[in-house]
């Protein structure tokens, strides 16, 4: 799948920076047509999913704590 600034609406330098970070982390590698996935792509996606779940759990706890604090 080709992803670039024209397809996303983001500025070219922001897309290029994001791709460079992903290349350094190894879930993608550059190709003549843009970027392709690597053997680490699924592991990277799974790791990110786990981090997002942890963040959501923390935010949910904070929401409950702030509601409790305002009602006391």
Secondary structure, 3 states (H helix, E strand, C coil): CCCCHHHHCCCHHHHHHHHHHHHHHCCEEEECCEEEECCCHHHHHHHHHHHHHHHHHHHHHHHHHHHHHHHC
